[in-house]
Amino acid sequence: MSATWLYSPSEIFARSKVVPVMVIEQLDQAVPLAKALVAGGIEILEVTLRTDCALDAISAIRQAVPEALVGAGTVLTPEQLDAVIEAGAQFAISPGATKSLLEAGKRAPIALIPGVASVSDAMKALEQGYDHLKFFPAESSGGAKALKAMAGPLAGLTFCPTGGIGPDNYHDYLALANVACVGGSWVAPADAIANGDWQRITELSKKAIAG
């Protein structure tokens, strides 16, 4: 979409078929979590801006885990987009898409992947030049059936569905021609992070990408 973006959305989507949605409550969890995911074969990481330490976590992972492609999730405003760029994020993902955020994304040095929940949302994003989108919340917005139905009228769009996706249904999404990858927290469950059970996260990651 933008010739100035560090990585194109297609490069980002192609990096892994499973994108872990990471909620990091404590900064000292960030690097071990990232290393556990990378050890399991997942080299694209989405750190959500849902916690106070998220920006610092992005910076820490960028410095300590250079082999990972580190992005920011839950980016809601142009100001947050600026903040994640400053923190070192290599891409940004939003759960939705406002006009101001879409405009800011076109000027940003990193790719913005806006979120959509309907055909109308997707058309508005496409109108602004965005053709790689997050479908959120996936399960409550019609799931894989909705995305399959969108493939006809919106043939030029590629999706990363997120929301309600786990080991029991992610294959349904990945089977669709217009889905390149899925996002989910099941490979980095909150209890495993809290307990420092990094080996469990590595094993979940291996299983996800092998499946």
N, C-alpha and C positions, 0 to 999 in steps of 0.2 A: 504494500500500500504506500509506504513511504520509503524512498530510496535512501534516506538517512538513518533508518532504524538499524540498530546494532545487529540484531538477528531478525529475520523475517518470521512472521507467524507460521509459515509452512515449515521452516527449519525447527521452530520450537515444538510444534505439534509432532514432528517426525522423530523427535529425540527419544520419546518413550510412549508406549501405548497406555501407560498408567501414570498420572500425575498426582503425587501425594499432596493432599491439602493439609498443611502443617499448622497446628495451633500451638505456639510455643509460649508457655506460661512463665518460664524462668530462663534467663539468658544462658545459664550454664548448660541447658539442655540442647541448645541450638546446634552446636558443632557435632556432639556425639550422635544426635538424631540424623543430621545430614550424612555423616559418615556411615551410619547403619543402613540408610537407604541406598547410598552409592554402592556399598558392599553387596547389596542385594540386586544390583544391576539397574537401579533407577537413578538417572543422572540429571533429571529435571525436577526442580523443587519449587513448590508454591508456598511461600510463607505468608499467612493471612495477617492482615492488619487488625486483628481482633484483640490483641494484647498490648500492654504498654511497652514491652521489650521488642516488639516485632521489627522495628527499623534497625535496632542494634543487632538483632539476630541475623538479619540480612547481611549486614556489614561483616559480622563475625564469620558467617558461612562463606561469603565471598573470599575472605582472606585465608581461611583455613582449609577450604575444600575447593580448590581451583578447578577441579575436573567437573564440578556440577554447574548446571545452568540454573541460576537462582532468580526467581521472580517473586513479585509481590501480589498477593491476592486481596480481595475485599477493598480495592481502591475505588473510592466513591466520588472524589472531587479532584479538580485540577491541582489543588494545593497538595493533596495526598500524592498525586502523581509526581509532583516536583520533589516531595520528600523521599519517595522511594528511589527516585533517580539519584538523589544526593546520597542515599544510603548504599548505592551500588547495585540495585536491582537491574537485571538484564532484560526483563519484560514485566508487564503489568497486566493483571486480570481484574475485571470488574464484574460484580454480580448483575449489574444493569447498565444502562447507557443513557446519560443525559446529554443534551446538546453541547453543554459546556465541556463535558469530559471528552466527548468525541472530537470536538475541535482541538482541545489541548493535546489529545493523543496524536493527532496528525502533525503537530509541531514538535513532539517529543523525540528524543534520541533513541528511545527504546519502544518496542512494539507494545501497543495496547490491544488486548483481546477483550472486547466488550461482551457483557452478558445480555442474553435475550431469552424471553419466555414464550414468544408467540411469533406467528408469521409477520404481523405488523411490526413488532420490534426488529425482527431480522431485516425487513425491508428498509426501515429507517437507518439501521446500521450500514446496510449495503449502499444506500443513497449517499452516505458520507464516505464511502470507499472501503469499508471494512468487510472482508469476505471470510475471515476466520473468527469464529464466535464461540463464546461459552453458552451452553444451553442450561439455564438455571432458573428455578430448581427443577431438575430433570424429571424426576419421578412424578411430582405433583403437577407438572405442566404437560402431562400426557405420555411421558416416557419414550421408549424406543419407537412405539407406534406413531407418536407425533412427529418425531424426527424422520421416520420413513416417509410419512405423508408430505413432509416439507421438501423432500428430495426432488420431486417433480417440478413444482413451480419455482423453487429456489435452487436450481441445479448448480449454481456457481459457488455455493456456500459450503464451508467445512466447519464441523462442530467439535467441541470438547464438552460433552455433557457432564454435569456435576450436580450432586444433590440427591441423596437417597440411593446412591450407587454403591454396590459392595460386591463381595465374591459370588453372590448368588445370581446377579443380573448383569454384571459388566460385560459379559460375552454377548448379550443381546444387543448392546449398543455398538460394540466393536465390529459386529457382523454387518453393520450398515455402511453403505458406500460413502455416505456424507459425514461419517464419524472417523476422525483420525486418532483420537485418544479419549480417555475418560479421566475425570478427576474424582478423588475419593479419599476419605480419611481412614479407611479400613487397614491400609498398610502401615499407618502410624497411629494406632489407637491411644487414646488419652491415658489409659491405665499403664500401658507399656512405657510411655514417655515418663509418667510420674514415677514409675518404679525403676527407671533406668534399664529396662529390659531390652537392650539394643539388639541382642541376638534374635529375639522374637521378631523385631521389626525387619531385620535382614531376611529372615526366613519368610515372612509374609510378602516381602518385596520380590524375592525369588519366585515364590509361588504365583504371584500376580502376573509377572511378565512371562513366566513359562506357560501359563494357562491360556 
